[in-house]
């Protein structure tokens, strides 16, 4: 993975499986940004909590949480409070959206299925927030890794 991200002239986004293995093995040590995708469930939040010190130990400078698939204000509040209590900054909140399932069933991308979907809107906001917080310099393009915690 080091070769992939170190030689890229643009942003590299990697979607890794929900596991701490990538951190414990140092697989992600070459990334500039780690997005910890967490859902409003105990196991997902616990994985997010355990991910944070491992990522910091690898020297990853930009670590953010992405709240994913929350269905209610209570879900959103629970994850927000959890992240605040664990010193994990939230960069995006993506609600559960039935359009995702329907697009998948039709074999379409979500954007092609419904570009006005709340998920599309929030992912666009996430991309903008990353561009603001992690500037790309000319000598070394920024690499982004997403780590789902389902």
DSSP file (Angstrom, degrees, kcal/mol; ACC not computed):
  #  RESIDUE AA STRUCTURE BP1 BP2  ACC     N-H-->O    O-->H-N    N-H-->O    O-->H-N    TCO  KAPPA ALPHA  PHI   PSI    X-CA   Y-CA   Z-CA
    1    1 A X     >        0   0    0      0, 0.0     4,-2.4     0, 0.0     5,-0.3   0.000 360.0 360.0 360.0 -32.5    0.0    0.0    0.0
    2    2 A X  H  >  +     0   0    0      1,-0.2     4,-2.2     2,-0.2     5,-0.2   0.891 360.0  49.6 -56.7 -40.5    2.9    2.3    0.6
    3    3 A X  H  > S+     0   0    0      2,-0.2     4,-1.4     1,-0.2    -1,-0.2   0.888 108.8  53.1 -66.6 -38.4    3.8    2.2   -3.0
    4    4 A X  H  4 S+     0   0    0      1,-0.2     4,-0.5     2,-0.2    -2,-0.2   0.951 117.7  34.3 -62.3 -50.1    0.3    3.0   -4.1
    5    5 A X  H  < S+     0   0    0     -4,-2.4     3,-0.2     1,-0.2    -1,-0.2   0.778 115.5  55.1 -81.4 -25.3   -0.1    6.1   -2.0
    6    6 A X  H  < S+     0   0    0     -4,-2.2    -1,-0.2    -5,-0.3    -2,-0.2   0.765 112.5  41.8 -79.7 -22.9    3.4    7.3   -2.2
    7    7 A X  S  < S+     0   0    0     -4,-1.4    -1,-0.2    -5,-0.2    -2,-0.2   0.463  87.5 114.1-100.8  -2.0    3.5    7.4   -6.0
    8    8 A X        -     0   0    0     -4,-0.5   133,-0.6    -3,-0.2     4,-0.1  -0.449  51.4-158.6 -73.7 140.9    0.1    8.8   -6.6
    9    9 A X  S    S+     0   0    0     -2,-0.1     2,-0.2   131,-0.1    -1,-0.1   0.356  78.2  28.0 -95.8   3.4   -0.2   12.2   -8.2
   10   10 A X  S    S-     0   0    0    131,-0.1     2,-0.3    -5,-0.0    -2,-0.1  -0.755 107.2 -50.2-145.2-168.4   -3.7   12.7   -6.8
   11   11 A X        -     0   0    0     -2,-0.2     2,-0.5   132,-0.1   132,-0.2  -0.540  45.5-157.6 -76.5 133.6   -5.9   11.7   -4.0
   12   12 A X        -     0   0    0    130,-0.4   132,-2.7    -2,-0.3     2,-0.5  -0.960   5.4-165.8-111.8 124.0   -6.1    7.9   -3.3
   13   13 A X  E     -a  144   0A   0     -2,-0.5     2,-0.4   130,-0.2   132,-0.2  -0.944   5.5-173.3-111.8 127.4   -9.2    6.7   -1.4
   14   14 A X  E     -a  145   0A   0    130,-1.1   132,-3.4    -2,-0.5     2,-0.7  -0.976  13.8-154.4-122.6 132.8   -9.1    3.2    0.0
   15   15 A X  E     -a  146   0A   0     -2,-0.4     2,-0.2   130,-0.2   132,-0.2  -0.915  21.0-168.7-106.7 108.4  -12.1    1.5    1.6
   16   16 A X  E     -a  147   0A   0    130,-2.1   132,-1.1    -2,-0.7     3,-0.0  -0.633  26.2 -98.8 -99.2 155.0  -10.8   -1.1    4.1
   17   17 A X        -     0   0    0     -2,-0.2     2,-1.1     1,-0.1     5,-0.2  -0.276  50.1 -87.5 -67.5 158.3  -12.8   -3.8    5.8
   18   18 A X  S    S+     0   0    0    129,-0.1     2,-0.3     2,-0.1   131,-0.1  -0.543  85.8 108.6 -71.7  98.9  -14.0   -3.2    9.4
   19   19 A X        -     0   0    0     -2,-1.1     3,-0.4   129,-0.2     4,-0.2  -0.965  68.7-133.9-167.9 150.9  -11.0   -4.4   11.4
   20   20 A X  S >> S+     0   0    0     -2,-0.3     4,-2.5     1,-0.2     3,-0.9   0.508  88.0  94.0 -86.0  -5.3   -8.2   -3.2   13.6
   21   21 A X  H 3> S+     0   0    0      1,-0.3     4,-2.2     2,-0.2     6,-0.3   0.852  77.0  58.4 -56.8 -38.3   -5.8   -5.4   11.7
   22   22 A X  H 34>S+     0   0    0     -3,-0.4     5,-1.3     1,-0.2     6,-1.2   0.833 112.6  40.6 -63.3 -31.9   -4.8   -2.6    9.2
   23   23 A X  H X45S+     0   0    0     -3,-0.9     3,-0.8    -4,-0.2    -2,-0.2   0.894 113.1  51.3 -82.4 -43.1   -3.7   -0.5   12.1
   24   24 A X  H 3<5S+     0   0    0     -4,-2.5    -2,-0.2     1,-0.3    -3,-0.2   0.818 114.5  44.8 -67.0 -28.7   -2.0   -3.2   14.1
   25   25 A X  T 3<5S-     0   0    0     -4,-2.2    -1,-0.3    -5,-0.2    -2,-0.2   0.526 111.3-121.2 -89.1  -6.8    0.0   -4.3   11.1
   26   26 A X  T X 5 +     0   0    0     -3,-0.8     3,-1.8    -5,-0.2    -3,-0.2   0.651  66.3 141.4  77.5  14.1    0.9   -0.8   10.1
   27   27 A X  T 3 <S+     0   0    0     -5,-1.3     3,-0.4    -6,-0.3    -4,-0.2   0.815  73.1  46.1 -58.2 -31.0   -0.8   -1.1    6.7
   28   28 A X  T >  S+     0   0    0     -6,-1.2     3,-1.9     1,-0.2    -1,-0.3   0.258  75.7 110.8 -97.7  12.5   -2.1    2.4    7.0
   29   29 A X  T <  S+     0   0    0     -3,-1.8    -1,-0.2     1,-0.3    -2,-0.1   0.673  74.7  57.3 -64.5 -15.2    1.0    4.1    8.2
   30   30 A X  T 3  S+     0   0    0     -3,-0.4    -1,-0.3    -4,-0.2     2,-0.2   0.422  84.0 105.2 -95.0   1.5    1.4    5.9    4.8
   31   31 A X    <   -     0   0    0     -3,-1.9    30,-0.2     1,-0.1   113,-0.1  -0.489  54.7-157.5 -85.1 154.2   -1.9    7.7    4.9
   32   32 A X  S    S+     0   0    0    111,-1.1    30,-1.1     1,-0.3     2,-0.4   0.704  81.4  32.7 -94.8 -27.3   -2.5   11.4    5.6
   33   33 A X  E     -cb  62 144A   0    110,-1.0   112,-1.9    28,-0.1     2,-0.5  -0.995  61.3-165.2-135.4 135.7   -6.1   11.1    6.6
   34   34 A X  E     -cb  63 145A   0     28,-2.7    30,-2.5    -2,-0.4     2,-0.6  -0.985   6.7-161.5-120.2 122.3   -8.0    8.3    8.4
   35   35 A X  E     -cb  64 146A   0    110,-2.5   112,-2.9    -2,-0.5     2,-0.9  -0.912   6.2-156.4-101.4 118.1  -11.8    8.4    8.3
   36   36 A X  E     -cb  65 147A   0     28,-3.5    30,-2.4    -2,-0.6     2,-0.6  -0.833  10.4-156.8 -95.7 104.3  -13.3    6.2   11.0
   37   37 A X  E     +cb  66 148A   0    110,-2.5   112,-1.8    -2,-0.9     2,-0.4  -0.719  19.6 177.1 -86.1 120.8  -16.7    5.4    9.8
   38   38 A X  E     -cb  67 149A   0     28,-2.7    30,-2.9    -2,-0.6     2,-0.3  -0.949  19.4-151.8-131.1 147.6  -18.9    4.5   12.7
   39   39 A X  E     -c   68   0A   0    110,-0.8     2,-2.2    -2,-0.4     6,-0.2  -0.712  39.6 -95.6-111.3 164.0  -22.6    3.6   13.1
   40   40 A X  S    S+     0   0    0     28,-0.5     2,-0.3    -2,-0.3    31,-0.1  -0.214  88.7 104.8 -79.9  52.3  -24.8    4.1   16.2
   41   41 A X  S  > S-     0   0    0     -2,-2.2     4,-2.6     1,-0.1     5,-0.3  -0.959  78.5-116.9-131.3 149.4  -24.3    0.6   17.6
   42   42 A X  H  > S+     0   0    0     -2,-0.3     4,-2.9     1,-0.2     5,-0.2   0.901 111.6  47.3 -53.1 -51.9  -22.1   -0.5   20.5
   43   43 A X  H  > S+     0   0    0      1,-0.2     4,-2.1     2,-0.2    -1,-0.2   0.885 113.7  48.5 -62.6 -38.9  -19.7   -2.7   18.5
   44   44 A X  H  > S+     0   0    0    106,-0.2     4,-2.0     2,-0.2    -1,-0.2   0.922 113.8  45.8 -66.5 -43.9  -19.1   -0.1   15.9
   45   45 A X  H  X S+     0   0    0     -4,-2.6     4,-2.4     2,-0.2    -2,-0.2   0.890 111.6  52.4 -66.6 -39.0  -18.5    2.7   18.5
   46   46 A X  H  X S+     0   0    0     -4,-2.9     4,-2.1    -5,-0.3    -1,-0.2   0.895 108.6  50.4 -64.3 -39.5  -16.2    0.4   20.5
   47   47 A X  H  X S+     0   0    0     -4,-2.1     4,-1.9    -5,-0.2    -1,-0.2   0.906 109.4  51.5 -64.2 -40.8  -14.2   -0.3   17.3
   48   48 A X  H  X S+     0   0    0     -4,-2.0     4,-1.6     1,-0.2    -2,-0.2   0.922 109.1  50.8 -60.4 -43.7  -13.9    3.4   16.7
   49   49 A X  H  X S+     0   0    0     -4,-2.4     4,-0.7     1,-0.2    -2,-0.2   0.899 113.0  44.8 -61.9 -41.3  -12.7    4.0   20.3
   50   50 A X  H  X S+     0   0    0     -4,-2.1     4,-0.8     1,-0.2    -1,-0.2   0.761 108.7  58.8 -75.1 -24.7  -10.0    1.3   19.9
   51   51 A X  H  X S+     0   0    0     -4,-1.9     4,-2.5    -5,-0.2     5,-0.2   0.882  93.0  67.8 -69.8 -39.2   -9.0    2.6   16.5
   52   52 A X  H  X S+     0   0    0     -4,-1.6     4,-2.4     1,-0.2     5,-0.2   0.894 100.4  42.6 -55.3 -53.7   -8.1    6.1   17.6
   53   53 A X  H  X S+     0   0    0     -4,-0.7     4,-2.2     1,-0.2    -1,-0.2   0.864 114.5  52.7 -65.8 -32.3   -5.0    5.3   19.8
   54   54 A X  H  X S+     0   0    0     -4,-0.8     4,-1.0     2,-0.2    -1,-0.2   0.923 110.9  46.7 -65.7 -42.9   -3.6    2.9   17.2
   55   55 A X  H  <>S+     0   0    0     -4,-2.5     5,-1.8     1,-0.2     3,-0.5   0.909 112.8  48.9 -65.5 -42.5   -4.0    5.5   14.4
   56   56 A X  H ><5S+     0   0    0     -4,-2.4     3,-1.5     1,-0.2    -1,-0.2   0.886 106.6  57.3 -64.3 -37.5   -2.3    8.2   16.6
   57   57 A X  H 3<5S+     0   0    0     -4,-2.2    -1,-0.2     1,-0.3    -2,-0.2   0.764 102.5  55.0 -64.7 -24.8    0.5    5.8   17.4
   58   58 A X  T 3<5S-     0   0    0     -4,-1.0    -1,-0.3    -3,-0.5    -2,-0.2   0.472 119.5-111.5 -85.1  -2.7    1.2    5.4   13.7
   59   59 A X  T < 5 +     0   0    0     -3,-1.5     2,-0.5    -4,-0.3    -3,-0.2   0.703  56.7 163.1  82.6  19.2    1.6    9.1   13.4
   60   60 A X      < -     0   0    0     -5,-1.8    -1,-0.3     1,-0.2   -28,-0.1  -0.629  21.1-164.1 -73.4 120.7   -1.6    9.8   11.3
   61   61 A X  S    S+     0   0    0     -2,-0.5     2,-0.6   -30,-0.2    -1,-0.2   0.802  70.7  50.3 -80.9 -30.7   -2.1   13.5   11.7
   62   62 A X  E     +c   33   0A   0    -30,-1.1   -28,-2.7     2,-0.0     2,-0.5  -0.911  62.9 164.1-117.9 107.6   -5.7   13.8   10.5
   63   63 A X  E     +c   34   0A   0     -2,-0.6    26,-0.5   -30,-0.2     2,-0.3  -0.987   9.2 169.2-126.2 122.9   -8.2   11.4   12.1
   64   64 A X  E     -c   35   0A   0    -30,-2.5   -28,-3.5    -2,-0.5     2,-0.4  -0.934  27.9-127.3-133.3 154.2  -11.9   12.1   11.8
   65   65 A X  E     -cd  36  90A   0     24,-3.4    26,-2.9    -2,-0.3    27,-1.1  -0.793  12.1-158.9 -97.9 144.9  -15.1   10.3   12.5
   66   66 A X  E     -cd  37  92A   0    -30,-2.4   -28,-2.7    -2,-0.4     2,-0.5  -0.980  14.4-143.5-119.8 115.0  -17.9    9.8    9.9
   67   67 A X  E     -cd  38  93A   0     25,-2.6    27,-3.6    -2,-0.5     2,-0.4  -0.670  27.7-167.9 -77.1 126.4  -21.2    9.1   11.5
   68   68 A X  E     -cd  39  94A   0    -30,-2.9   -28,-0.5    -2,-0.5    27,-0.2  -0.941  49.6  -1.2-126.8 140.9  -23.0    6.6    9.2
   69   69 A X  E    S+     0   0A   0     25,-1.2     2,-0.3    -2,-0.4    26,-0.2   0.781  70.6 167.6  60.4  34.4  -26.5    5.3    8.8
   70   70 A X  E     - d   0  95A   0     24,-1.1    26,-2.5    -3,-0.1    -1,-0.2  -0.616  16.8-170.1 -77.7 142.6  -28.0    7.1   11.8
   71   71 A X        +     0   0    0     -2,-0.3     2,-0.3    24,-0.2    -1,-0.1   0.564  59.9  21.9-109.0 -13.5  -31.8    6.8   11.7
   72   72 A X  S  > S-     0   0    0      1,-0.1     4,-2.3     0, 0.0     5,-0.2  -0.935  79.5-101.8-149.6 168.4  -33.0    9.3   14.3
   73   73 A X  H  > S+     0   0    0     -2,-0.3     4,-2.5     1,-0.2     5,-0.2   0.840 122.4  56.2 -61.6 -33.1  -32.0   12.3   16.4
   74   74 A X  H  > S+     0   0    0      2,-0.2     4,-2.5     1,-0.2    -1,-0.2   0.913 106.7  48.4 -66.6 -42.6  -31.3    9.9   19.2
   75   75 A X  H  > S+     0   0    0      2,-0.2     4,-2.2     1,-0.2     5,-0.2   0.945 113.4  47.5 -59.7 -48.4  -28.8    7.9   17.1
   76   76 A X  H  X S+     0   0    0     -4,-2.3     4,-2.4     1,-0.2    -2,-0.2   0.906 112.7  48.8 -60.9 -43.3  -27.1   11.1   16.0
   77   77 A X  H  X S+     0   0    0     -4,-2.5     4,-2.7     2,-0.2     5,-0.2   0.903 109.2  52.6 -64.4 -42.1  -26.9   12.4   19.5
   78   78 A X  H  X S+     0   0    0     -4,-2.5     4,-2.1     1,-0.2    -2,-0.2   0.920 113.3  42.6 -61.9 -44.5  -25.5    9.1   20.9
   79   79 A X  H  X S+     0   0    0     -4,-2.2     4,-2.7     2,-0.2    -1,-0.2   0.903 113.7  52.3 -69.9 -40.3  -22.7    9.0   18.3
   80   80 A X  H  X S+     0   0    0     -4,-2.4     4,-2.4    -5,-0.2    -2,-0.2   0.930 111.9  45.5 -61.1 -45.7  -21.9   12.7   18.7
   81   81 A X  H  X S+     0   0    0     -4,-2.7     4,-2.5     2,-0.2    -1,-0.2   0.904 111.9  52.5 -64.5 -41.1  -21.6   12.4   22.5
   82   82 A X  H  X S+     0   0    0     -4,-2.1     4,-1.0    -5,-0.2    -2,-0.2   0.936 111.1  46.4 -59.0 -47.1  -19.5    9.3   22.1
   83   83 A X  H ><>S+     0   0    0     -4,-2.7     5,-2.6     1,-0.2     3,-0.5   0.906 112.1  50.4 -65.1 -41.8  -17.1   11.0   19.8
   84   84 A X  H ><5S+     0   0    0     -4,-2.4     3,-1.2     1,-0.2    -1,-0.2   0.914 110.3  50.3 -60.9 -42.8  -16.9   14.1   22.0
   85   85 A X  H 3<5S+     0   0    0     -4,-2.5    -1,-0.2     1,-0.2    -2,-0.2   0.675 114.5  44.8 -69.8 -17.6  -16.2   11.9   25.0
   86   86 A X  T <<5S-     0   0    0     -4,-1.0    -1,-0.2    -3,-0.5    -2,-0.2   0.141 112.4-113.4-114.6  17.9  -13.4   10.1   23.1
   87   87 A X  T < 5 +     0   0    0     -3,-1.2     2,-0.5     1,-0.2    -3,-0.2   0.892  68.6 142.1  53.6  46.5  -11.7   13.2   21.6
   88   88 A X      < -     0   0    0     -5,-2.6     2,-0.2    -6,-0.1    -1,-0.2  -0.960  45.5-138.9-122.8 112.0  -12.7   12.1   18.0
   89   89 A X        -     0   0    0     -2,-0.5   -24,-3.4   -26,-0.5     2,-0.5  -0.495  11.9-136.0 -74.6 133.2  -13.7   15.0   15.7
   90   90 A X  E     +d   65   0A   0     -2,-0.2   -24,-0.2   -26,-0.2     3,-0.1  -0.779  24.6 175.2 -89.1 127.1  -16.7   14.3   13.5
   91   91 A X  E     +     0   0A   0    -26,-2.9     2,-0.3    -2,-0.5   -25,-0.2   0.636  66.8  11.5-103.9 -19.9  -16.2   15.5    9.9
   92   92 A X  E     -d   66   0A   0    -27,-1.1   -25,-2.6    37,-0.0     2,-0.4  -0.993  52.6-153.3-157.2 151.8  -19.5   14.2    8.4
   93   93 A X  E     -d   67   0A   0     -2,-0.3     2,-0.6   -27,-0.2   -25,-0.2  -0.967  16.6-172.3-129.4 114.0  -22.9   12.8    9.4
   94   94 A X  E     -d   68   0A   0    -27,-3.6   -25,-1.2    -2,-0.4   -24,-1.1  -0.923  14.2-144.1-112.8 116.3  -24.5   10.5    6.8
   95   95 A X  E     -d   70   0A   0     -2,-0.6   -26,-0.3   -26,-0.2   -24,-0.2  -0.293  29.3 -91.7 -76.5 160.6  -28.1    9.4    7.5
   96   96 A X        -     0   0    0    -26,-2.5     2,-0.4   -28,-0.1    -1,-0.1  -0.500  48.9-171.2 -62.2 139.1  -29.6    6.1    6.7
   97   97 A X    >>  -     0   0    0     -2,-0.2     3,-1.8     1,-0.1     4,-0.6  -0.938  27.7-152.6-144.7 116.8  -31.2    6.4    3.3
   98   98 A X  H 3> S+     0   0    0     -2,-0.4     4,-2.3     1,-0.3     5,-0.2   0.718  92.7  75.6 -59.9 -21.7  -33.4    3.9    1.6
   99   99 A X  H 3> S+     0   0    0      1,-0.2     4,-2.7     2,-0.2    -1,-0.3   0.825  87.8  60.1 -59.6 -31.2  -32.2    5.2   -1.8
  100  100 A X  H <> S+     0   0    0     -3,-1.8     4,-2.0     2,-0.2    -1,-0.2   0.945 108.3  42.5 -62.5 -48.3  -28.9    3.4   -1.2
  101  101 A X  H  X S+     0   0    0     -4,-0.6     4,-2.4     2,-0.2    -2,-0.2   0.921 115.2  49.4 -64.1 -45.0  -30.7    0.0   -1.0
  102  102 A X  H  X S+     0   0    0     -4,-2.3     4,-1.4     1,-0.2    -2,-0.2   0.893 110.5  50.0 -64.6 -40.4  -33.0    0.8   -4.0
  103  103 A X  H  <>S+     0   0    0     -4,-2.7     5,-2.8     1,-0.2     4,-0.4   0.915 111.0  50.1 -63.3 -42.0  -30.1    1.9   -6.2
  104  104 A X  H ><5S+     0   0    0     -4,-2.0     3,-1.4     1,-0.2    -2,-0.2   0.912 107.1  53.5 -62.5 -43.3  -28.2   -1.2   -5.3
  105  105 A X  H 3<5S+     0   0    0     -4,-2.4    -1,-0.2     1,-0.3    -2,-0.2   0.815 111.5  46.4 -61.6 -30.1  -31.2   -3.4   -6.2
  106  106 A X  T 3<5S-     0   0    0     -4,-1.4    -1,-0.3    -5,-0.2    -2,-0.2   0.436 114.2-118.3 -91.5  -0.2  -31.4   -1.7   -9.6
  107  107 A X  T < 5S+     0   0    0     -3,-1.4     2,-0.3    -4,-0.4    -3,-0.2   0.812  71.7 127.5  69.9  30.1  -27.6   -2.0  -10.2
  108  108 A X      < -     0   0    0     -5,-2.8    -1,-0.2    -6,-0.1     2,-0.1  -0.808  65.8-105.6-116.0 156.5  -27.1    1.7  -10.3
  109  109 A X     >  -     0   0    0     -2,-0.3     4,-2.3     1,-0.1     5,-0.2  -0.486  34.5-117.6 -70.6 153.5  -24.8    4.1   -8.5
  110  110 A X  H  > S+     0   0    0      1,-0.2     4,-3.2     2,-0.2     7,-0.2   0.903 115.4  54.5 -60.1 -40.6  -26.6    6.1   -5.9
  111  111 A X  H  4 S+     0   0    0      1,-0.2     4,-0.4     2,-0.2    -1,-0.2   0.913 111.3  43.9 -61.4 -43.1  -25.7    9.3   -7.8
  112  112 A X  H  4 S+     0   0    0      2,-0.2    -1,-0.2     1,-0.2     3,-0.2   0.842 116.0  48.6 -70.3 -32.4  -27.3    8.0  -11.0
  113  113 A X  H  < S-     0   0    0     -4,-2.3    -2,-0.2     1,-0.2     2,-0.2   0.934 139.3 -11.1 -72.3 -47.4  -30.3    6.7   -9.1
  114  114 A X    ><  -     0   0    0     -4,-3.2     3,-2.0    -5,-0.2     6,-0.3  -0.647  56.4-175.4-158.2  92.0  -31.0    9.9   -7.1
  115  115 A X  T 3  S+     0   0    0     -4,-0.4    -4,-0.1     1,-0.3    -3,-0.1   0.637  88.4  60.5 -68.3 -11.8  -28.4   12.6   -7.2
  116  116 A X  T 3  S+     0   0    0     -5,-0.1    -1,-0.3     4,-0.1    -5,-0.1   0.317  76.5 131.5 -94.5   7.6  -30.5   14.5   -4.6
  117  117 A X    <>  -     0   0    0     -3,-2.0     4,-2.2    -7,-0.2     5,-0.2  -0.274  68.5-123.1 -57.7 142.7  -30.3   11.7   -2.1
  118  118 A X  H  > S+     0   0    0      1,-0.2     4,-2.4     2,-0.2     5,-0.2   0.841 113.2  55.9 -56.8 -33.0  -29.3   12.9    1.4
  119  119 A X  H  > S+     0   0    0      2,-0.2     4,-2.6     1,-0.2     5,-0.2   0.927 106.2  49.2 -66.2 -44.2  -26.3   10.6    1.3
  120  120 A X  H  > S+     0   0    0     -6,-0.3     4,-2.2     1,-0.2    -2,-0.2   0.932 112.0  49.6 -59.4 -45.7  -25.0   12.2   -2.0
  121  121 A X  H  X S+     0   0    0     -4,-2.2     4,-1.8     1,-0.2    -1,-0.2   0.924 113.2  45.5 -59.4 -46.0  -25.4   15.6   -0.4
  122  122 A X  H  X S+     0   0    0     -4,-2.4     4,-2.2     2,-0.2    -1,-0.2   0.861 110.9  51.9 -70.1 -35.7  -23.5   14.6    2.8
  123  123 A X  H  X S+     0   0    0     -4,-2.6     4,-2.4     2,-0.2    -1,-0.2   0.883 108.3  52.3 -67.6 -37.0  -20.7   12.8    0.9
  124  124 A X  H  X S+     0   0    0     -4,-2.2     4,-2.0    -5,-0.2    -2,-0.2   0.903 109.9  49.0 -62.8 -40.3  -20.2   16.0   -1.2
  125  125 A X  H  X S+     0   0    0     -4,-1.8     4,-2.5     2,-0.2    -2,-0.2   0.888 109.1  53.5 -64.4 -39.0  -20.0   18.0    2.0
  126  126 A X  H  X S+     0   0    0     -4,-2.2     4,-2.4     2,-0.2    -2,-0.2   0.931 107.7  49.7 -61.0 -46.5  -17.5   15.5    3.3
  127  127 A X  H  X S+     0   0    0     -4,-2.4     4,-2.1     1,-0.2    -1,-0.2   0.909 111.9  48.7 -60.0 -42.3  -15.3   15.9    0.2
  128  128 A X  H  X S+     0   0    0     -4,-2.0     4,-1.9     1,-0.2    -1,-0.2   0.905 109.9  51.6 -64.6 -41.4  -15.4   19.7    0.6
  129  129 A X  H  X S+     0   0    0     -4,-2.5     4,-2.2     1,-0.2    -2,-0.2   0.893 109.6  49.9 -63.7 -39.5  -14.5   19.5    4.3
  130  130 A X  H  X S+     0   0    0     -4,-2.4     4,-2.5     1,-0.2    -1,-0.2   0.909 108.3  52.6 -65.4 -41.4  -11.5   17.2    3.5
  131  131 A X  H  < S+     0   0    0     -4,-2.1    -1,-0.2     1,-0.2    -2,-0.2   0.881 112.7  46.2 -61.2 -37.0  -10.3   19.7    0.8
  132  132 A X  H  < S+     0   0    0     -4,-1.9     3,-0.3     1,-0.2    -2,-0.2   0.896 119.5  37.5 -70.7 -41.6  -10.5   22.5    3.4
  133  133 A X  H  < S+     0   0    0     -4,-2.2     2,-0.5     1,-0.2    -2,-0.2   0.762 120.5  40.8 -87.7 -26.7   -8.8   20.7    6.3
  134  134 A X  S  < S-     0   0    0     -4,-2.5    -1,-0.2    -5,-0.2     8,-0.1  -0.766  79.1-157.3-127.1  85.8   -6.1   18.7    4.4
  135  135 A X        -     0   0    0     -2,-0.5     2,-0.5    -3,-0.3    -3,-0.1  -0.323  14.2-128.9 -66.6 143.7   -4.5   20.8    1.7
  136  136 A X        -     0   0    0     -5,-0.2     2,-0.3     6,-0.1     5,-0.2  -0.805  23.0-156.6 -90.5 125.2   -2.8   19.1   -1.2
  137  137 A X        -     0   0    0      3,-0.9     3,-0.3    -2,-0.5     5,-0.1  -0.676  24.2-115.9 -99.4 162.7    0.6   20.4   -1.9
  138  138 A X  S    S+     0   0    0     -2,-0.3     3,-0.2     1,-0.2    -1,-0.1   0.778 109.5  50.7 -68.6 -28.3    2.4   20.0   -5.2
  139  139 A X  S    S+     0   0    0      1,-0.3     2,-0.3     2,-0.0    -1,-0.2   0.767 122.2  21.9 -85.0 -24.1    5.2   17.8   -4.0
  140  140 A X  S    S-     0   0    0     -3,-0.3    -3,-0.9  -131,-0.0    -1,-0.3  -0.859  76.4-140.6-147.9 107.9    3.1   15.1   -2.3
  141  141 A X        -     0   0    0   -133,-0.6     2,-0.3    -2,-0.3  -131,-0.1  -0.335  30.5-107.3 -66.3 147.6   -0.6   14.6   -3.0
  142  142 A X        -     0   0    0     -8,-0.1  -130,-0.4  -133,-0.1     2,-0.4  -0.556  30.3-152.8 -77.6 138.5   -2.8   13.9    0.0
  143  143 A X        -     0   0    0     -2,-0.3  -111,-1.1  -132,-0.2  -110,-1.0  -0.900   5.5-158.2-112.3 142.9   -4.0   10.3    0.4
  144  144 A X  E     -ab  13  33A   0   -132,-2.7  -130,-1.1    -2,-0.4     2,-0.4  -0.963   4.6-167.8-123.9 136.8   -7.3    9.5    2.1
  145  145 A X  E     -ab  14  34A   0   -112,-1.9  -110,-2.5    -2,-0.4     2,-0.4  -0.986   7.1-155.5-122.3 131.3   -8.2    6.1    3.7
  146  146 A X  E     -ab  15  35A   0   -132,-3.4  -130,-2.1    -2,-0.4     2,-0.5  -0.881   6.1-167.6-102.9 140.4  -11.7    5.3    4.8
  147  147 A X  E     -ab  16  36A   0   -112,-2.9  -110,-2.5    -2,-0.4     2,-0.2  -0.891  10.5-150.8-129.3 101.4  -12.1    2.7    7.5
  148  148 A X  E     - b   0  37A   0   -132,-1.1     2,-0.4    -2,-0.5  -129,-0.2  -0.467   7.2-166.0 -72.7 141.2  -15.6    1.4    8.0
  149  149 A X  E       b   0  38A   0   -112,-1.8  -110,-0.8    -2,-0.2  -101,-0.1  -0.738 360.0 360.0-125.4  82.1  -16.6    0.2   11.4
  150  150 A X              0   0    0     -2,-0.4  -106,-0.2  -112,-0.1    -1,-0.1   0.436 360.0 360.0 -92.9 360.0  -19.8   -1.7   10.9
